[in-house]
Amino acid sequence: MSQNGEDLSPAHVVKVVKSAQGFGFNVRGQVTEGGQLKSIGGQLYAPMQYISAVLAGGPAEEAGLKVGDRILEVNNQPVEGTDHQSVVQLIRQSGDSVTLKVVSVSEDEARRLEPDTSMSPMDYYERRSVPISVPEFQKVKDEAGREYVTFHIHLSSKLIISRRYREFDALNGNLRRQFSDFIFPKLPGKRPFTLNDSQLDSRRRGLEDYMDKVCSARIIFDSDLMQDFLNQKAGGQAMATPPSSITGTGVQAAVASEKEKGVEIRVGLPSGGTVTVSVPRTEKTIGVLKVVCKKIGLKDSSVKYFALFENMQEVNFSRKLKDSEILCQIYAANNSSGIVLRKWVFSVSQEAVMCEDTVARDLVFKQAVQDVTSRAVPPGELETQLRMLKAEGKKDKYLELARSLDEYNSIRFPHCPCDAKKSGHVIVGMNFQHLRLQACSTEGVVETQEHTFAWNTVSNYEADLEEEVFTFQYTREGKASRWVKVFSKHYRFMEECVDRINEELIQKDSAQPAQKKSSAVVTDISNEDL
């Protein structure tokens, strides 16, 4: 019985079959695992994710799912006490149907369990028809003569703004962080090569479909993120109607007021020290990076070789922050040493050019020493030589020797599942030469088997935002190409690493047309378990 005397429904199973509108429900709940046990109907439960909204007339409502239902299992897998991201991922990976074991609670019981949020969920199903479209794209050139593509966004058949694909991608990432329990449509994936007109039109249609579905949710369309995206002052390249016709009353004033508020952010340096900068509360990562680099005396031409990373100490891993992320939101959820400055380069030849800037060279040297000492870059037989060069203060010689190490300028991701391995996990590694899948146990214990893919065999890749996986396609001589899925929460960072490597490979090719092929061996993992 609940506190008001109403009967509580016992745990029961609900099967929801996906329709064109998706499953028709949203999930909310704690972002971390564990938590204090609470009583529901006289039985103790760990904190559970719960149904925050149900689409009227949708498949979830027809299946009997109700707002406030607590989720015990997803497809027979217990999720009591599980974090939000993991539960959402299980639901998204369910395919055309999902089976939930839930406990229904009364409104009073829901208020007791989640006093701050249960009875005031974001109502994504308050829909309205927004006449937004992306009817055309245009190829334009910048001042340097480099060609790029913009997509024209129309509202009520009038051009309001033009945006590049990467701006749509940044918007999608920021919206997903702000509206984490909304089930977003899939954004068209990235391609590692120049698109032809047919492929660009396909991308245009995908972007139009994305905008139509996202903007139909009133709370998202009215958000500052979306209104800023549709506003020329936020960096758009074309504007046919004044901002007042797009943004709600007072939105621009509120945003401007918020940007005036400053916050101090402390950023760790490779030397072990820190630098503190004051920036607007809504400053994006790229803006903070420029302020940090200016304060430590880095040349403007060297800034592109560095980035801000988030230290994830529980897995001994640093995630590069996307340029478009609002850094203050991440900093507030992290400790004061959680944001660090690190080099963002894979090519040792480009790193050598960058080190002509003495400040950049000192940062690279200190990071190399730090990585070798921590064994992030195993020194092997060169450890003694490196130690002597460090003691003698021979920075250039130290870097020259360190660059010969196998793991130098590599990124190794935390172990995770992969469809190429039937049991256990893989460790994904990326460097300038190849992508590597190293077999390991579910606890991360390294095994002997590994597969290596030269970049010239990777024909396609993307961060699949719907399934939350990094997926890539590789070619095989005399055989059909194959796709591999990596189920990592760092799937977007993986995609960004490949983007960066491709940029550096293109620069290398322009300087050295006769590119030497990698000696990496490509093996068929589709029919072979790691």
C-alpha positions in Angstrom: 0.0 0.0 0.0 1.2 3.6 -0.7 1.2 6.3 1.9 -2.3 7.5 0.7 -3.7 4.0 0.9 -3.7 3.3 -2.8 -2.8 -0.2 -4.1 0.6 -0.5 -5.8 0.8 -2.6 -8.9 3.1 -5.6 -8.5 6.1 -6.0 -10.8 4.8 -6.9 -14.3 6.2 -7.3 -17.8 5.4 -4.9 -20.7 6.4 -5.5 -24.3 6.6 -2.4 -26.5 6.9 -2.7 -30.3 8.6 0.2 -32.0 6.6 2.2 -34.5 7.6 5.0 -36.9 7.6 7.3 -33.8 9.9 5.0 -31.9 8.9 3.3 -28.7 6.9 6.3 -27.5 8.4 6.8 -24.0 11.2 8.6 -22.2 13.4 7.5 -19.4 14.9 9.5 -16.5 16.9 8.6 -13.4 20.2 8.8 -11.6 23.3 9.2 -13.7 25.6 7.0 -11.5 25.3 3.4 -10.3 24.2 2.3 -6.8 22.5 4.5 -4.3 20.4 4.3 -1.2 17.7 1.6 -1.0 14.1 2.8 -0.9 10.9 1.0 0.0 8.2 0.5 -2.7 5.1 -1.3 -1.5 7.0 -2.7 1.5 9.9 -4.0 -0.5 13.4 -2.4 -0.7 14.8 -1.5 -4.1 17.9 0.2 -5.3 17.3 3.4 -7.3 15.7 2.7 -10.6 15.3 4.5 -13.9 11.7 5.5 -14.5 9.3 6.4 -17.3 9.1 10.2 -17.4 6.8 10.7 -20.4 4.6 8.5 -22.6 3.4 9.5 -26.1 -0.4 9.6 -26.2 -1.7 6.9 -28.6 1.9 5.6 -29.1 3.2 2.1 -28.8 4.2 2.5 -25.1 0.8 3.7 -24.0 -0.9 0.9 -26.0 1.3 -1.6 -24.3 0.2 -0.3 -20.8 3.4 1.6 -19.8 2.6 4.5 -17.5 4.5 7.7 -16.4 6.3 6.9 -13.1 6.8 3.2 -13.8 10.1 2.0 -12.3 12.2 -0.3 -14.5 13.5 -3.5 -12.9 14.6 -5.3 -16.1 15.3 -4.5 -19.8 15.0 -7.6 -22.0 15.4 -9.9 -18.9 18.5 -8.1 -17.8 18.3 -6.6 -14.3 18.9 -2.9 -14.2 18.0 -2.0 -10.6 20.6 0.5 -9.4 22.0 0.9 -12.9 23.1 4.3 -14.3 20.9 6.2 -16.8 23.2 5.9 -19.8 23.5 2.1 -19.5 19.7 1.6 -19.3 19.1 3.9 -22.3 21.7 2.0 -24.3 20.1 -1.3 -23.5 16.7 0.0 -24.7 18.2 1.5 -27.9 19.9 -1.8 -28.7 16.7 -3.7 -28.4 15.8 -3.6 -32.1 12.1 -3.5 -33.1 10.8 -4.3 -29.6 11.8 -4.0 -26.0 10.5 -6.0 -23.0 10.5 -4.1 -19.7 9.8 -5.4 -16.2 8.4 -2.5 -14.3 6.8 -1.6 -11.0 4.0 0.9 -11.2 3.7 3.5 -8.4 1.1 6.1 -7.4 1.7 9.9 -7.9 2.3 10.3 -4.1 4.8 7.5 -4.1 6.6 8.9 -7.2 6.9 12.3 -5.4 8.5 10.5 -2.4 10.9 8.6 -4.6 12.0 11.5 -6.8 10.8 14.7 -5.1 12.7 17.0 -7.5 11.9 15.5 -10.9 9.3 12.7 -10.9 6.2 14.8 -11.3 7.7 17.4 -13.6 9.3 15.6 -16.4 10.2 17.3 -19.6 7.2 16.8 -21.8 8.8 15.9 -25.2 5.4 14.8 -26.4 4.0 18.3 -26.4 4.3 18.5 -30.2 3.7 21.1 -32.8 4.2 21.3 -36.5 7.2 23.4 -37.3 7.5 24.3 -41.0 11.3 23.8 -41.1 13.1 22.3 -44.0 16.6 21.9 -45.6 15.7 22.1 -49.3 19.1 22.7 -50.7 22.9 22.8 -50.3 25.6 25.0 -51.7 29.3 24.7 -52.4 31.2 27.8 -51.3 34.9 28.8 -50.9 36.6 30.5 -48.0 39.1 33.3 -48.3 41.9 30.7 -48.8 40.0 29.2 -51.7 39.1 26.0 -49.9 35.7 24.6 -50.8 33.1 23.5 -48.3 29.4 22.8 -48.3 26.6 24.6 -46.5 23.0 23.5 -46.0 20.2 26.1 -46.3 17.6 26.0 -43.5 14.2 27.4 -44.3 11.4 28.3 -42.0 7.9 28.8 -43.5 9.6 28.5 -47.0 12.0 31.4 -46.2 15.7 31.0 -45.9 16.8 31.9 -42.4 20.3 30.6 -42.1 23.0 28.3 -43.6 25.0 25.8 -41.6 27.8 23.4 -42.3 27.5 19.7 -41.4 29.9 20.0 -38.5 27.6 22.7 -37.0 24.6 20.3 -37.2 26.9 17.6 -35.5 27.8 20.0 -32.7 24.2 21.0 -32.2 23.2 17.4 -31.9 25.9 16.7 -29.3 24.9 19.6 -27.2 21.2 18.8 -27.4 21.8 15.2 -26.4 23.7 16.4 -23.3 20.9 18.9 -22.3 18.0 16.6 -23.1 19.6 13.3 -22.2 16.3 11.3 -21.9 15.0 12.3 -25.3 15.3 9.6 -28.0 16.9 11.6 -30.8 16.7 10.6 -34.5 19.9 9.6 -36.2 22.1 12.3 -37.7 23.6 11.4 -41.1 27.0 9.9 -40.5 30.4 11.2 -41.5 32.4 10.0 -44.5 36.2 9.9 -44.7 36.2 11.2 -48.3 34.7 14.1 -50.4 31.0 13.5 -51.1 29.6 13.7 -54.6 26.4 15.6 -55.4 24.2 12.5 -54.9 25.7 11.8 -51.5 25.4 15.4 -50.5 21.7 15.4 -51.4 21.3 12.2 -49.3 23.0 14.0 -46.4 20.7 17.0 -46.9 17.6 14.8 -46.7 18.9 13.2 -43.6 19.5 16.6 -42.0 16.0 17.8 -43.0 14.5 14.7 -41.4 16.5 15.3 -38.2 15.5 18.9 -37.9 11.8 18.1 -38.6 11.7 15.5 -35.8 13.7 17.4 -33.2 12.0 20.7 -33.7 8.6 19.1 -33.4 9.3 18.7 -29.7 8.3 22.2 -28.4 10.7 22.2 -25.4 13.7 21.5 -27.8 12.7 23.9 -30.5 12.2 26.7 -27.8 15.6 25.9 -26.1 18.4 28.4 -26.2 20.6 25.8 -28.1 18.2 25.5 -31.0 17.3 29.2 -31.1 21.0 30.0 -31.1 21.6 27.6 -34.0 18.9 29.3 -36.0 20.3 32.7 -35.3 22.8 34.4 -37.6 24.6 36.1 -34.6 25.6 32.6 -33.4 27.8 32.2 -36.5 25.4 31.3 -39.4 26.3 32.4 -42.9 22.9 33.6 -44.3 19.9 35.2 -42.8 16.7 36.1 -44.7 14.5 37.0 -41.7 15.4 39.0 -38.6 16.3 37.2 -35.4 13.1 38.4 -33.7 11.0 36.2 -36.1 12.9 33.1 -34.9 13.8 33.6 -31.3 11.3 33.9 -28.6 10.7 37.1 -26.7 13.6 37.8 -24.3 15.6 34.8 -25.4 18.5 36.8 -26.8 18.6 39.1 -23.8 18.6 36.1 -21.4 21.4 34.5 -23.3 23.5 37.7 -23.4 23.0 38.1 -19.7 24.2 34.6 -19.0 27.3 35.0 -21.2 28.3 38.1 -19.1 28.6 35.9 -16.0 32.2 34.8 -15.6 33.7 31.7 -14.0 37.2 30.7 -13.1 38.5 27.4 -14.6 41.7 25.7 -13.5 43.4 23.7 -16.3 46.2 21.2 -15.6 49.4 21.3 -17.7 51.7 18.5 -18.8 54.3 19.8 -16.3 52.0 19.0 -13.4 51.2 22.6 -12.8 48.0 24.5 -13.5 46.8 27.7 -15.1 43.6 29.5 -14.0 41.6 31.5 -16.5 38.4 33.5 -16.2 35.9 33.0 -19.0 32.1 33.5 -19.6 29.9 30.9 -18.1 28.7 29.8 -21.5 32.1 29.7 -23.2 32.7 26.8 -25.5 35.8 24.6 -25.2 37.5 26.1 -28.2 37.2 29.6 -26.6 38.6 28.4 -23.3 41.5 26.7 -25.1 42.5 29.9 -26.9 42.5 31.8 -23.6 44.6 29.1 -21.9 47.1 29.0 -24.8 47.4 32.8 -24.9 48.1 32.9 -21.1 50.9 30.4 -21.3 52.5 32.1 -24.3 51.8 29.6 -27.0 51.9 31.0 -30.6 48.5 31.3 -32.4 49.9 29.0 -35.1 50.5 26.3 -32.5 47.0 26.3 -30.9 45.6 23.9 -33.4 48.0 21.2 -32.2 46.6 21.3 -28.6 43.2 20.5 -27.0 41.5 20.3 -23.6 40.9 16.9 -22.2 38.8 15.6 -19.4 40.7 13.3 -17.0 38.6 10.2 -16.3 40.6 8.9 -13.4 38.4 5.9 -12.7 39.6 4.3 -16.0 42.9 6.1 -16.3 41.9 7.7 -19.5 41.6 11.3 -20.9 38.8 12.2 -23.3 39.2 15.1 -25.7 36.5 17.7 -25.2 34.7 18.7 -28.4 35.3 22.3 -29.5 31.5 22.9 -29.2 31.0 21.6 -25.7 30.1 24.1 -22.9 33.2 23.6 -20.7 31.7 25.1 -17.6 29.1 22.3 -17.5 31.8 19.7 -17.5 34.1 21.6 -15.1 31.3 21.9 -12.6 30.8 18.1 -12.6 34.5 17.4 -12.3 37.2 18.2 -9.8 39.5 21.1 -10.1 42.3 19.1 -11.8 39.8 17.3 -14.1 40.5 19.4 -17.2 44.0 19.2 -18.7 45.8 20.6 -21.7 47.4 18.0 -24.0 48.8 17.9 -27.5 46.3 16.9 -30.2 48.4 15.4 -33.0 49.1 11.9 -34.3 51.7 12.6 -37.0 55.3 12.8 -35.6 56.4 14.9 -38.6 53.7 17.5 -37.9 54.6 17.4 -34.2 58.3 18.1 -35.1 57.2 21.2 -37.1 55.0 22.3 -34.2 58.0 22.1 -31.9 59.7 25.0 -33.7 57.6 27.0 -31.2 59.7 26.7 -28.0 56.7 26.9 -25.7 55.0 24.1 -27.7 58.2 22.0 -27.6 58.4 22.3 -23.8 54.8 21.2 -23.4 55.3 18.2 -25.8 58.5 17.3 -24.0 56.9 17.4 -20.5 53.9 15.3 -21.8 56.3 12.8 -23.3 58.2 12.4 -20.0 54.9 12.1 -18.2 53.6 9.4 -20.6 56.8 7.4 -20.5 57.1 7.6 -16.7 53.5 6.5 -16.3 53.9 3.7 -18.9 51.1 5.1 -21.0 53.9 5.0 -23.6 56.0 1.9 -22.6 59.7 2.8 -23.1 60.9 -0.8 -23.4 64.7 -1.1 -24.0 65.0 2.6 -24.4 64.1 3.4 -20.8 67.7 4.0 -19.7 68.6 6.2 -22.6 65.5 8.2 -22.2 66.2 8.7 -18.5 69.8 9.9 -19.2 68.6 12.4 -21.9 66.0 13.8 -19.5 68.6 14.2 -16.7 70.9 16.0 -19.2 68.1 18.3 -20.3 68.4 17.3 -24.0 64.8 17.8 -24.9 65.1 17.5 -28.7 67.1 14.3 -28.4 64.6 12.9 -25.9 61.7 13.6 -28.2 63.5 12.2 -31.2 64.1 8.9 -29.4 60.6 8.9 -27.8 59.0 9.2 -31.2 60.4 5.8 -32.2 58.3 4.1 -29.5 55.4 2.0 -30.8 52.7 3.7 -28.6 54.0 7.3 -29.1 51.2 9.6 -30.3 48.7 6.8 -29.9 45.3 6.8 -28.0 44.2 3.6 -26.3 40.5 3.5 -25.2 39.1 1.7 -22.2 38.2 -1.9 -22.9 34.6 -2.4 -24.2 32.4 -4.9 -26.1 32.8 -5.4 -29.8 30.8 -7.5 -32.3 34.1 -8.9 -33.6 34.6 -10.7 -30.3 32.0 -13.2 -29.2 33.2 -13.3 -25.6 35.2 -10.8 -23.7 36.1 -7.2 -24.7 38.6 -5.4 -27.0 40.9 -2.5 -26.4 40.8 0.0 -29.3 44.0 1.8 -30.2 44.6 4.4 -32.9 47.7 6.0 -34.2 48.9 7.6 -37.5 49.4 4.3 -39.2 46.5 2.1 -38.2 43.5 1.2 -36.0 44.0 -1.8 -33.7 41.7 -4.1 -31.8 43.4 -5.9 -29.0 41.6 -8.8 -27.4 41.1 -8.8 -23.7 38.8 -10.2 -21.0 35.7 -8.4 -19.7 38.0 -7.1 -16.8 40.5 -5.7 -19.3 43.2 -8.4 -19.0 45.1 -8.4 -22.3 45.0 -11.5 -24.4 47.3 -12.5 -27.3 45.0 -11.9 -30.3 44.8 -8.6 -32.1 43.7 -7.3 -35.5 45.3 -4.2 -37.2 43.7 -2.2 -39.9 45.8 0.2 -42.1 43.9 3.4 -42.7 44.0 2.9 -46.4 41.7 -0.1 -45.8 39.1 1.8 -43.7 36.6 2.9 -46.3 33.9 4.3 -44.1 33.3 5.1 -40.4 30.8 6.9 -38.2 29.7 7.4 -34.6 26.2 5.9 -34.7 24.2 8.2 -32.5 21.2 6.0 -32.4 23.0 2.8 -31.2 25.7 4.8 -29.5 28.5 2.8 -31.1 31.6 3.5 -33.2 31.4 1.6 -36.4 33.8 1.3 -39.3 34.0 -0.5 -42.6 37.1 -2.1 -43.9 38.0 -3.6 -47.3 39.6 -6.9 -48.1 41.3 -7.9 -51.3 39.1 -10.2 -53.3 36.3 -10.2 -50.7 33.3 -8.1 -49.8 33.9 -5.2 -47.3 32.9 -5.7 -43.7 31.5 -3.5 -40.9 32.7 -3.7 -37.2 30.8 -2.2 -34.3 32.6 -1.0 -31.1 30.2 -0.5 -28.1 32.0 2.2 -26.2 30.7 5.3 -24.4 33.6 7.1 -26.1 32.3 6.4 -29.6 32.2 10.1 -30.5 35.8 10.6 -29.4 36.8 7.6 -31.6 35.1 9.2 -34.6 36.9 12.5 -33.8 40.3 10.7 -33.6 39.7 9.2 -37.1 38.7 12.7 -38.4 41.9 14.1 -37.1 44.1 11.3 -38.5 42.4 11.8 -41.9 43.2 15.5 -41.8 46.8 14.8 -41.1 47.0 12.1 -43.7 45.7 14.5 -46.3 48.3 17.1 -45.3 51.0 14.4 -45.5 49.8 13.3 -49.0 49.8 16.9 -50.3 53.5 17.1 -49.3 54.5 13.6 -50.2 52.3 12.3 -53.1 54.1 8.9 -53.1 52.8 7.7 -49.8 54.4 4.5 -48.5 51.8 1.9 -47.7 51.5 0.5 -44.2 52.8 -3.0 -43.6 49.9 -3.6 -41.2 48.1 -6.9 -41.8 44.3 -6.9 -42.2 42.4 -10.0 -41.2 38.8 -11.0 -41.6 37.2 -10.6 -38.2 33.6 -11.1 -39.3 33.8 -14.8 -39.1 36.6 -15.1 -36.6 36.3 -14.6 -32.9 39.1 -12.6 -31.3 
